[in-house]
């Protein structure tokens, strides 16, 4: 029984891989979905990066007014926000390559969107 289940799973994987290799047509919903994800992520990431940098500056400046403990906490929070913004910038820049890797050789987000 276990051997036939393994054979069936292997057959399904082969059929799935065969169907996954089909190219993109102009009205392909997968291509539209990938482009929608890329466009939405780019729009959201730009706003989030900007907000993180502004909030980090405000937190750092506000922390300088208070005592030593609050100043040190504000510095740590501001540093965390700047690091988050830098990671966001990396994701923003590398997003097309990441989505290309998920799409395989048939999808090029840079050319398709």
Secondary structure, 3 states (H helix, E strand, C coil): CHHHHHHHHHHHHHHHHHHHCCCCCCCCHHHHHHHHHHHHHHHHHHHHHHHHHHHHHHHHHHHHHCCHHHHHHHHHHHHHHHHHHHHHHHHHHHHHHHHHHHHHHHCCHHHHC
